[in-house]
Amino acid sequence: MRAAGLRGAGILQCPLYAVNADIKARRLVPLLTNYSVPEFNVYAVHAQSRHPSAKLRAFIDFLARRFGPKPPWER
């Protein structure tokens, strides 16, 4: 999608992190800035256990820090 937008193929909708550098370099121009897509949640699904492993807990904590409440590319 990014490549098509850079070629001038039309309006694209994609995550900001995918085109942020192009917007800053003025290769792409934001349109419809008042339009927003519905929010969605991300879930870490794992086998149920009474005590998740330290690796699993660390990974879930990493995801929570990295993607919530606002991802780094939108800060």
Secondary structure, DSSP 8 states (H G I E B T S, - for coil): -HHHHHTT-------HHHHHHHHHTTSS----TT---------------SS--HHHHHHHHHHHHHHSSS-GGG-
